[in-house]
Amino acid sequence: MGRNTRKRRTPLATKVVAGAAALAVGGGGLLWANFNASAHEENRAHDRTRSAAARVATIDCPDVGQQISDVPDRARGEVDGELATMDSQITNAYQRLATTRRAQAGDSRYVQNTILGPLGDRRKAIIDRIQLEIDRAGGRADENLDELAECQGRPAEQPQNGDGQDNGDGQNGDGQDGDGQGQDDGQNQDDNGNGVAGPVADDFIDINDVEPNSRNSRNGLAADGDGGSTGTFTSDCGVNENDVFNSDNLIAAPGVDNGAHHVHDYVGNQDNDAFSSDEDLANADTSCRNQGDRSTYYWPVLRLQDGTEEFDADDLGGGAEGNIGRILQPAQAELKFVGNQRSDVVAMPRFLRIITGDAKSFTNGDANANSSWSCTGFEDRQITDKYPLCPEGSQVVRTANFQSCWDGQNIDSANHRDHMAFVQQDGSCTNGFQAIPQLQIRLVYDIPTPTVENGSVRNPYAVDSFPEQLHKPITDHNDFINVMDEDLMNEVVDCINSGEDCQ
């Protein structure tokens, strides 16, 4: 069937539906259609008389997974499962927040007593189990994890620790700072006019208003330098013509249906659900032209909120969790490996896992954020915390430059980050880390430019996200599992170290 109507259900997409049904029966999620009906009714009656700035727009919980560093291998599956349960708890609490505005209007303690307090208690119980699982496996659990149980209500504003733009880089004063939501712009935070909470007008910026060479993020950049390894290797794996989608996350939530709570595009490896083993990945088909590359490349889908009902309109991870509209297939998906500006690179170990960016950057802050948005013809202008409005004839561009320093030992780590690092300011790797080929993903989309006027946005586009992250552009992220065979990886390294451009 046509891509603009309803996609066929692939085997992976079918698993999403099955997982959604199982959770829905157990009360795991509210259908977003029900949320819309109640939210519209309550908002009309109460929100016009209340300050939008005073309202709790979303839920901010400390990211327990990022604080865990010592998890024995035999406990990692259990711990990842517990962390995935915590994500589901936040999702359910956020949906309750969005559907009880009338009760909140009549009781100033409602959110704390009915939503945040019970959520903290449930999180405390899971943290206790995580500590026990780590201890039983011979590790040492951090006794301070208990301090991460409590969650806060937050108004809609920019990430707590800055947004990667407010660093004297020429971006202040052009509409990019402030609360990031346009709280007084006529769009309430539970409904952007399309039935979901975001994106809103202030999440967009005209690319002409972005200063050239102004992106000042600590992540994804390397300093200029002489020497090093200057070659490239490009892997052509298509643009997901096979319609492989699911809302799993094989890296962060293995063995958990709907572990991402948003839908991913996949290119390369064709066996990418939460239950895929390394052996499954090694034996799977690949969409890559070079059949020696069975690597998994994936990212959250980009959707156009134009009223289209996709195959997942009623499923968890999709419409049931606020991810609505037409899934956009990239016009281009460029997968390039480049070198290090200070040294040769060494081979990646097979099954190395890398996550770049942070799907929870809106509430976590920008420490791990690595989103970069632009338009073709304007790629010297990069923005982290806004979606670009591109002029006629220009396409939207998403770019991600991965961490390229490896600890030399581990293919993964407890928080899925510590085994990898970005280069230092001079382009070198920190002591003890080795330079590996840096993966750079560039995605290009043909998207009708949204109309932003009078504080409202029509037909916006947005990345899929956890519901409480409100579809913020700063939450964009990419994932990679290296499943190249040894011969191909050696070829990649040789090309880069010898200064050749290969594919």
Secondary structure, DSSP 8 states (H G I E B T S, - for coil): --TTT-----HHHHHHHHHHHHHHHTT----HHHHHHHHHHHHHHHGGGS-GGGS--EEE---GGGG-----HHHHHHHHHHHHHHHHHHHHHHHHHHT-HHHHHH-TTHIIIIIIHHHHHHHHHHHHHHHHHHHHTT----GGGGGG---EEE-S-S-TT--SSTTTSS-TTTTSSTTSS-TTSS--TT-SSSSSS---GGGEEEGGGS-TT----SSS-----SSS---EEEE---S-TT--EES--TTTSTT-TTSSSS-EEEEEBS--STT--HHHHHHS-B-SSSTTB--EEEEE-EEE-SS---TTTTSTTTGGGT--SEEE--SEEEEEEE--SSS------TT-EEEEE-TTHHHH-STT----EEETT-TT--BSSSEEE--TT--EEEEEE---EE-SS-S--TTSSTTEE---TTS---TT-EE--EEEEEEEE-----EEETTEEES-EEE---GGGTT-GGG-EEEEE--B-HHHHHHHHHHHHTT-EE-
